[in-house]
Structures are given as structure tokens and as C-alpha cells.
Amino acid sequence: MANPEVDKCFNALMDAADALEQVAGKVAEAACQLHKLFDWDDQIPTEAATEASVPALSLVPAPEPEPEPSPVATVTVSFEQVRAVLADKSRDGHTAAIRGLLAQFGAPKLSEIDPAHYPALLAEVEALGVAS
């Protein structure tokens, strides 16, 4: 038993295939005419000339440029700011902990610590006595 819908679809596919065959024939004819018109047989480029004149195509997408880093605000902490916080924490009973932190930063007293380390030291000192 033939299904009329299936037959209808099959016939439509066959018509489309015939139309494609006709188009392909026309394209082939046009290619032959162009070939004759331009007489490309004598002007076939050498492989080296083709490589030099035609850029290579890549299917791999070019990597996206990395975003420029945003300017980071540098925190400047002065000797006086650190000393004031150290004095407050020392009065609050954290003198031993402060000495330990100074030793971690490589010096027995604040004046011998590299100012570049002041922000980190300040953060550590401010955390003293804060309930976790």
C-alpha cells in the first residue's frame, strides 16, 4: 500500500534533484565558457607564486586580544599611620603579637621594615583582637 503523502514527498525530492542536476550542468557550461574565454591553460600559476600571492586561510579563529589591565589603585600607607595603629594595639594589650608580626616582616622595629610592606603589616595589625 502506497501512502499518498510519502509519494508526494518522494516526487518533490525527485523534482528537486532534477533541478539541481540542471543547475549543475549550467554551471559546468559556464565554467567551460570562462575557461575558453580567458585561455587559462597558458596562465596556470606555479605553486610558489600561488602561495606568495594568496594568504593562507585558517579555520582556527584568531585569539582575542587580552584586555588591558585596569589601573590598580595602589594603597599608600605612611610610617606615621602604621605607628599610630601599632601604638593603639599595643595599649590594648597586643604588644607581644605586634613584636611577632614585626619579626615576620623581617625587623625588630617598624623603622627597619620596607615601606612597601606597610599595607600588609597594617592589615595584620588591624586584625589583632578581632573576634573570628
Backbone as a printed PyTorch tensor [residue, N CA C, xyz], in Angstrom:
tensor([[[  0.8320,  -1.1790,   0.0000],
         [  0.0000,   0.0000,   0.0000],
         [  0.8740,   1.2390,   0.0000]],

        [[  0.6070,   2.0540,  -0.9320],
         [  1.3730,   3.2910,  -1.0580],
         [  0.6840,   4.3890,  -0.2710]],

        [[  1.4730,   5.1290,   0.4240],
         [  0.9740,   6.2570,   1.1930],
         [  1.0490,   7.4890,   0.2990]],

        [[ -0.0550,   8.1960,   0.0640],
         [ -0.0460,   9.3320,  -0.8490],
         [  0.8860,  10.4590,  -0.3810]],

        [[  0.9910,  10.6510,   0.9340],
         [  1.8840,  11.7100,   1.4410],
         [  3.3420,  11.3660,   1.1460]],

        [[  3.7110,  10.1020,   1.3340],
         [  5.0830,   9.6700,   1.0770],
         [  5.3840,   9.8050,  -0.4080]],

        [[  4.4430,   9.3920,  -1.2560],
         [  4.6330,   9.5200,  -2.7010],
         [  4.8090,  10.9780,  -3.1080]],

        [[  4.0080,  11.8560,  -2.5060],
         [  4.0800,  13.2800,  -2.8150],
         [  5.4600,  13.8380,  -2.4370]],

        [[  5.9620,  13.4670,  -1.2490],
         [  7.2880,  13.9230,  -0.7930],
         [  8.3840,  13.3530,  -1.6800]],

        [[  8.2620,  12.0820,  -2.0360],
         [  9.2670,  11.4540,  -2.8830],
         [  9.3270,  12.1560,  -4.2420]],

        [[  8.1760,  12.4510,  -4.8180],
         [  8.1380,  13.1430,  -6.1180],
         [  8.7520,  14.5410,  -6.0120]],

        [[  8.4930,  15.2310,  -4.9050],
         [  9.0670,  16.5570,  -4.7120],
         [ 10.5820,  16.4680,  -4.6240]],

        [[ 11.0840,  15.4400,  -3.9250],
         [ 12.5320,  15.2470,  -3.8330],
         [ 13.1380,  14.9330,  -5.1910]],

        [[ 12.4680,  14.1380,  -5.9770],
         [ 12.9650,  13.7890,  -7.3160],
         [ 12.9920,  15.0300,  -8.2130]],

        [[ 11.9690,  15.8780,  -8.1050],
         [ 11.9370,  17.1170,  -8.8930],
         [ 13.0870,  18.0400,  -8.4810]],

        [[ 13.3420,  18.1210,  -7.1770],
         [ 14.4330,  18.9620,  -6.6840],
         [ 15.7750,  18.4330,  -7.1730]],

        [[ 15.9450,  17.1040,  -7.1820],
         [ 17.1940,  16.5040,  -7.6530],
         [ 17.3860,  16.7940,  -9.1380]],

        [[ 16.3180,  16.7190,  -9.9290],
         [ 16.4150,  17.0300, -11.3600],
         [ 16.8060,  18.4960, -11.5680]],

        [[ 16.1960,  19.3960, -10.7750],
         [ 16.5060,  20.8150, -10.8970],
         [ 17.9680,  21.0770, -10.5440]],

        [[ 18.4670,  20.4190,  -9.5160],
         [ 19.8820,  20.5800,  -9.1360],
         [ 20.8040,  20.0690, -10.2300]],

        [[ 20.4200,  18.9710, -10.8570],
         [ 21.2190,  18.4330, -11.9620],
         [ 21.2980,  19.4330, -13.1040]],

        [[ 20.1850,  20.0750, -13.4020],
         [ 20.1610,  21.0770, -14.4780],
         [ 21.0380,  22.2770, -14.1200]],

        [[ 20.9550,  22.7210, -12.8710],
         [ 21.7790,  23.8520, -12.4340],
         [ 23.2520,  23.4820, -12.5130]],

        [[ 23.5920,  22.2850, -12.0640],
         [ 24.9850,  21.8430, -12.1140],
         [ 25.4830,  21.8010, -13.5530]],

        [[ 24.6330,  21.3710, -14.4790],
         [ 25.0110,  21.3520, -15.8920],
         [ 25.2690,  22.7580, -16.4080]],

        [[ 24.4200,  23.7010, -16.0270],
         [ 24.5870,  25.0960, -16.4600],
         [ 25.8780,  25.6910, -15.8940]],

        [[ 26.1750,  25.3750, -14.6240],
         [ 27.4060,  25.8810, -14.0080],
         [ 28.6240,  25.3030, -14.7280]],

        [[ 28.5620,  24.0230, -15.0790],
         [ 29.6780,  23.3990, -15.7880],
         [ 29.8660,  24.0390, -17.1680]],

        [[ 28.7700,  24.3350, -17.8480],
         [ 28.8590,  25.0030, -19.1520],
         [ 29.4840,  26.3890, -19.0090]],

        [[ 29.0500,  27.1280, -17.9920],
         [ 29.5890,  28.4660, -17.7740],
         [ 31.0830,  28.3930, -17.4710]],

        [[ 31.4910,  27.4150, -16.6900],
         [ 32.9090,  27.2520, -16.3720],
         [ 33.7180,  26.9740, -17.6320]],

        [[ 33.1800,  26.1390, -18.5150],
         [ 33.8750,  25.8470, -19.7790],
         [ 34.0030,  27.1080, -20.6280]],

        [[ 32.9300,  27.9030, -20.6980],
         [ 32.9620,  29.1400, -21.4760],
         [ 33.9900,  30.1200, -20.9080]],

        [[ 34.0270,  30.2500, -19.5970],
         [ 35.0130,  31.1320, -18.9730],
         [ 36.4340,  30.6390, -19.2390]],

        [[ 36.6190,  29.3400, -19.1670],
         [ 37.9310,  28.7570, -19.4010],
         [ 38.3940,  29.0680, -20.8220]],

        [[ 37.5050,  28.9290, -21.7860],
         [ 37.8490,  29.2250, -23.1890],
         [ 38.0890,  30.7220, -23.3900]],

        [[ 37.2500,  31.5300, -22.7880],
         [ 37.3400,  32.9750, -22.9430],
         [ 38.6660,  33.5170, -22.4290]],

        [[ 39.1080,  33.0380, -21.2920],
         [ 40.3360,  33.5710, -20.6990],
         [ 41.5600,  32.7360, -21.0190]],

        [[ 41.4010,  31.6160, -21.6980],
         [ 42.5110,  30.7570, -22.0960],
         [ 43.4730,  30.5380, -20.9230]],

        [[ 42.9560,  30.0140, -19.8600],
         [ 43.7260,  29.8510, -18.6320],
         [ 44.7730,  28.7520, -18.7140]],

        [[ 44.7700,  27.9350, -19.7460],
         [ 45.7430,  26.8450, -19.8310],
         [ 47.1780,  27.3690, -19.8070]],

        [[ 47.4430,  28.5430, -20.4990],
         [ 48.8220,  29.0470, -20.5200],
         [ 49.1630,  29.8450, -19.2730]],

        [[ 48.1840,  30.1920, -18.4790],
         [ 48.4510,  31.0900, -17.3600],
         [ 48.2480,  30.4180, -15.9980]],

        [[ 48.4880,  29.1550, -15.9460],
         [ 48.3370,  28.4630, -14.6770],
         [ 49.5180,  28.8700, -13.7910]],

        [[ 49.2570,  29.4810, -12.6490],
         [ 50.3490,  29.9430, -11.8000],
         [ 51.0970,  28.7740, -11.1690]],

        [[ 52.3670,  29.0010, -10.9090],
         [ 53.1630,  27.9720, -10.2360],
         [ 52.7450,  27.9080,  -8.7750]],

        [[ 53.0970,  26.8310,  -8.1220],
         [ 52.7120,  26.6590,  -6.7170],
         [ 53.3360,  27.7470,  -5.8500]],

        [[ 54.5910,  28.1150,  -6.1330],
         [ 55.2640,  29.1430,  -5.3290],
         [ 54.5780,  30.4920,  -5.5100]],

        [[ 54.1720,  30.8310,  -6.7330],
         [ 53.5180,  32.1080,  -6.9830],
         [ 52.1520,  32.1380,  -6.2950]],

        [[ 51.4570,  31.0190,  -6.3210],
         [ 50.1450,  30.9570,  -5.6870],
         [ 50.2740,  31.1520,  -4.1870]],

        [[ 51.2510,  30.4930,  -3.5700],
         [ 51.4360,  30.6210,  -2.1310],
         [ 51.8260,  32.0380,  -1.7460]],

        [[ 52.6200,  32.6990,  -2.5980],
         [ 53.0720,  34.0480,  -2.2720],
         [ 51.9590,  35.0770,  -2.4250]],

        [[ 51.0530,  34.8610,  -3.3760],
         [ 50.0470,  35.8750,  -3.6470],
         [ 48.7300,  35.6660,  -2.9040]],

        [[ 48.4860,  34.4700,  -2.4360],
         [ 47.2240,  34.1890,  -1.7600],
         [ 47.5140,  33.9310,  -0.2840]],

        [[ 46.9360,  34.7100,   0.6010],
         [ 47.1880,  34.4750,   2.0250],
         [ 46.5720,  33.1540,   2.4660]],

        [[ 47.2420,  32.5040,   3.3760],
         [ 46.7500,  31.2250,   3.8900],
         [ 45.4970,  31.4650,   4.7200]],

        [[ 44.5240,  30.6000,   4.5350],
         [ 43.2920,  30.6880,   5.3070],
         [ 43.3890,  29.7200,   6.4730]],

        [[ 42.8700,  30.1140,   7.5790],
         [ 42.8950,  29.2620,   8.7520],
         [ 41.4760,  29.0920,   9.2670]],

        [[ 41.1300,  27.8740,   9.6170],
         [ 39.8210,  27.6150,  10.1910],
         [ 39.8340,  27.8270,  11.6970]],

        [[ 41.0250,  28.0300,  12.2520],
         [ 41.1550,  28.2750,  13.6840],
         [ 40.9810,  29.7700,  13.9130]],

        [[ 40.0580,  30.1650,  14.7640],
         [ 39.8570,  31.5990,  14.9900],
         [ 41.0790,  32.2180,  15.6550]],

        [[ 41.3440,  33.4500,  15.2800],
         [ 42.4620,  34.1690,  15.8800],
         [ 42.1570,  34.4060,  17.3520]],

        [[ 43.1790,  34.3180,  18.1950],
         [ 42.9160,  34.5430,  19.6190],
         [ 42.5030,  35.9850,  19.8620]],

        [[ 41.5780,  36.1490,  20.7890],
         [ 41.1230,  37.5020,  21.1200],
         [ 42.2190,  38.1980,  21.9000]],

        [[ 42.4100,  39.4750,  21.6320],
         [ 43.4490,  40.1840,  22.3700],
         [ 43.0990,  40.2370,  23.8510]],

        [[ 44.1420,  40.1330,  24.6620],
         [ 43.9050,  40.1650,  26.1040],
         [ 43.5170,  41.5780,  26.5100]],

        [[ 42.5440,  41.6850,  27.3840],
         [ 42.1420,  43.0230,  27.8120],
         [ 43.2800,  43.6860,  28.5810]],

        [[ 43.3870,  44.9880,  28.3980],
         [ 44.4280,  45.7130,  29.1080],
         [ 44.0810,  45.7380,  30.5920]],

        [[ 45.1030,  45.5160,  31.4210],
         [ 44.8020,  45.5250,  32.8550],
         [ 44.3490,  46.9050,  33.2880]],

        [[ 43.3390,  46.8940,  34.1340],
         [ 42.8400,  48.1750,  34.6300],
         [ 43.8220,  48.6990,  35.6740]],

        [[ 43.9730,  49.9970,  35.7020],
         [ 44.9140,  50.5410,  36.6760],
         [ 44.4570,  50.2190,  38.0960]],

        [[ 45.3550,  49.6670,  38.8560],
         [ 45.0440,  49.2730,  40.2250],
         [ 45.4600,  50.4190,  41.1450]],

        [[ 44.5560,  50.7820,  41.9730],
         [ 44.8530,  51.8460,  42.9170],
         [ 45.8340,  51.3020,  43.9470]],

        [[ 46.9890,  51.9150,  44.0180],
         [ 47.9650,  51.4740,  44.9950],
         [ 47.6760,  52.1820,  46.3110]],

        [[ 47.7170,  51.3930,  47.3610],
         [ 47.4330,  51.9340,  48.6770],
         [ 48.7550,  52.4140,  49.2650]],

        [[ 48.8040,  53.6740,  49.5700],
         [ 49.9960,  54.2290,  50.1890],
         [ 49.7250,  54.3800,  51.6770]],

        [[ 50.5770,  53.7250,  52.4460],
         [ 50.4380,  53.7870,  53.8910],
         [ 51.7300,  54.4010,  54.4290]],

        [[ 51.5840,  55.4200,  55.2300],
         [ 52.7690,  56.1020,  55.7630],
         [ 53.2590,  55.4310,  57.0460]],

        [[ 54.5050,  55.7310,  57.3570],
         [ 55.1180,  55.2570,  58.5960],
         [ 54.2810,  55.6990,  59.7930]],

        [[ 53.8360,  56.9510,  59.7560],
         [ 53.0780,  57.5130,  60.8740],
         [ 51.7470,  56.7810,  61.0760]],

        [[ 51.0810,  56.4070,  59.9570],
         [ 49.8020,  55.6900,  60.0700],
         [ 50.0110,  54.3300,  60.7360]],

        [[ 51.0480,  53.6220,  60.2880],
         [ 51.3010,  52.2950,  60.8530],
         [ 51.6890,  52.4300,  62.3300]],

        [[ 52.5480,  53.3910,  62.6270],
         [ 52.9930,  53.5880,  64.0050],
         [ 51.8060,  53.9000,  64.9270]],

        [[ 50.8560,  54.7120,  64.4570],
         [ 49.6860,  55.0520,  65.2770],
         [ 48.8510,  53.8130,  65.5800]],

        [[ 48.6400,  52.9700,  64.5770],
         [ 47.8400,  51.7540,  64.8000],
         [ 48.5940,  50.7960,  65.7140]],

        [[ 49.9320,  50.6920,  65.5290],
         [ 50.7330,  49.8220,  66.3970],
         [ 50.6320,  50.2890,  67.8540]],

        [[ 50.6910,  51.5970,  68.0660],
         [ 50.6110,  52.1460,  69.4310],
         [ 49.2490,  51.8350,  70.0520]],

        [[ 48.1760,  51.9990,  69.2790],
         [ 46.8290,  51.7060,  69.7980],
         [ 46.7000,  50.2310,  70.1750]],

        [[ 47.1650,  49.3460,  69.3000],
         [ 47.0480,  47.9060,  69.5600],
         [ 47.9320,  47.4950,  70.7390]],

        [[ 49.0870,  48.1640,  70.8590],
         [ 49.9670,  47.8610,  71.9770],
         [ 49.2970,  48.2450,  73.2980]],

        [[ 48.6310,  49.4000,  73.3220],
         [ 47.9070,  49.8330,  74.5260],
         [ 46.7570,  48.8810,  74.8550]],

        [[ 46.2200,  48.2340,  73.7990],
         [ 45.1150,  47.2880,  74.0230],
         [ 45.6190,  45.9160,  74.4860]],

        [[ 46.9510,  45.7910,  74.6870],
         [ 47.4890,  44.5330,  75.2180],
         [ 48.0440,  43.5860,  74.1660]],

        [[ 48.2870,  44.0470,  72.9640],
         [ 48.7700,  43.1640,  71.8940],
         [ 50.2570,  43.3700,  71.5910]],

        [[ 51.0170,  43.8190,  72.5910],
         [ 52.4340,  44.1270,  72.3600],
         [ 53.2120,  42.9060,  71.8770]],

        [[ 53.0040,  41.7650,  72.4960],
         [ 53.7340,  40.5490,  72.1020],
         [ 53.3740,  40.1470,  70.6590]],

        [[ 52.1060,  40.2500,  70.3300],
         [ 51.6820,  39.8990,  68.9730],
         [ 52.2860,  40.8650,  67.9510]],

        [[ 52.3900,  42.1360,  68.3090],
         [ 52.9760,  43.1250,  67.4040],
         [ 54.4530,  42.8150,  67.1780]],

        [[ 55.1640,  42.4660,  68.2430],
         [ 56.5820,  42.0920,  68.0820],
         [ 56.7170,  40.8770,  67.1640]],

        [[ 55.8160,  39.9360,  67.3140],
         [ 55.8360,  38.7500,  66.4410],
         [ 55.6030,  39.1240,  64.9760]],

        [[ 54.6570,  40.0370,  64.7440],
         [ 54.3870,  40.4700,  63.3690],
         [ 55.5830,  41.2190,  62.7870]],

        [[ 56.1990,  42.0890,  63.5790],
         [ 57.3810,  42.8060,  63.0960],
         [ 58.4800,  41.8130,  62.7040]],

        [[ 58.6400,  40.7760,  63.5190],
         [ 59.6450,  39.7490,  63.2110],
         [ 59.2850,  39.0120,  61.9150]],

        [[ 57.9880,  38.7640,  61.6990],
         [ 57.5670,  38.1030,  60.4490],
         [ 57.9310,  38.9590,  59.2420]],

        [[ 57.9000,  40.2650,  59.4060],
         [ 58.2410,  41.1660,  58.3110],
         [ 59.7340,  41.4740,  58.2820]],

        [[ 60.5140,  40.7760,  59.0950],
         [ 61.9680,  40.8300,  58.9880],
         [ 62.6810,  41.9080,  59.7680]],

        [[ 62.0810,  42.4790,  60.7870],
         [ 62.7630,  43.5270,  61.5580],
         [ 62.2240,  43.5710,  62.9800]],

        [[ 63.0860,  43.9890,  63.9440],
         [ 62.6190,  44.0890,  65.3210],
         [ 61.8300,  45.3670,  65.5900]],

        [[ 61.9450,  46.3670,  64.6820],
         [ 61.1830,  47.5950,  64.8820],
         [ 60.6760,  48.1320,  63.5440]],

        [[ 59.6350,  48.9330,  63.6040],
         [ 58.9450,  49.4340,  62.4190],
         [ 59.8700,  50.2040,  61.4860]],

        [[ 60.7670,  50.9870,  61.9990],
         [ 61.6360,  51.8190,  61.1610],
         [ 62.5600,  50.9970,  60.2650]],

        [[ 62.7160,  49.7100,  60.5510],
         [ 63.5870,  48.8480,  59.7400],
         [ 62.8110,  48.0190,  58.7060]],

        [[ 61.5060,  48.1970,  58.6530],
         [ 60.6780,  47.4400,  57.6950],
         [ 60.5460,  48.2400,  56.4010]],

        [[ 60.6240,  47.5470,  55.2800],
         [ 60.4740,  48.1710,  53.9640],
         [ 59.0730,  48.7900,  53.8730]],

        [[ 58.9770,  50.0760,  53.5060],
         [ 57.6630,  50.7270,  53.3970],
         [ 56.7090,  50.0300,  52.4310]],

        [[ 57.2230,  49.2630,  51.4930],
         [ 56.3480,  48.5200,  50.5740],
         [ 55.5030,  47.4970,  51.3270]],

        [[ 55.9810,  47.0880,  52.5220],
         [ 55.2560,  46.0980,  53.3130],
         [ 54.2740,  46.7310,  54.3000]],

        [[ 54.2380,  48.0410,  54.3830],
         [ 53.3510,  48.7060,  55.3370],
         [ 51.8720,  48.3150,  55.1710]],

        [[ 51.3290,  48.2750,  53.9420],
         [ 49.9030,  47.9040,  53.8280],
         [ 49.6070,  46.5040,  54.3820]],

        [[ 50.4890,  45.5490,  54.0850],
         [ 50.2570,  44.1830,  54.5710],
         [ 50.4010,  44.1260,  56.0880]],

        [[ 51.4310,  44.8120,  56.6130],
         [ 51.6240,  44.8440,  58.0580],
         [ 50.4270,  45.4950,  58.7430]],

        [[ 49.9720,  46.5930,  58.1880],
         [ 48.8240,  47.3070,  58.7520],
         [ 47.5930,  46.4030,  58.8090]],

        [[ 47.3620,  45.6670,  57.7380],
         [ 46.2120,  44.7560,  57.6920],
         [ 46.3190,  43.7000,  58.7760]],

        [[ 47.5230,  43.1580,  58.9680],
         [ 47.7360,  42.1270,  60.0060],
         [ 47.5090,  42.7260,  61.4010]],

        [[ 48.0420,  43.9020,  61.6240],
         [ 47.9280,  44.5360,  62.9400],
         [ 46.4720,  44.8880,  63.2290]],

        [[ 45.7650,  45.3990,  62.2470],
         [ 44.3590,  45.7710,  62.4640],
         [ 43.5050,  44.5630,  62.7800]],

        [[ 43.9410,  43.3870,  62.3110],
         [ 43.1660,  42.1670,  62.5620],
         [ 43.3740,  41.6410,  63.9800]],

        [[ 44.3930,  42.1560,  64.6960],
         [ 44.6400,  41.6950,  66.0610],
         [ 43.4450,  42.0370,  66.9490]],

        [[ 43.0360,  41.0780,  67.7320],
         [ 41.9620,  41.3020,  68.6900],
         [ 40.5820,  41.2830,  68.0860]],

        [[ 40.4870,  41.0780,  66.7550],
         [ 39.1800,  40.9950,  66.1140],
         [ 38.6820,  39.5680,  66.2660]],

        [[ 37.4940,  39.4130,  66.8240],
         [ 36.9310,  38.0640,  67.0310],
         [ 36.6900,  37.4130,  65.6810]],

        [[ 37.1260,  36.1340,  65.5640],
         [ 36.9370,  35.4210,  64.2940],
         [ 35.6830,  34.6310,  64.2780]]])
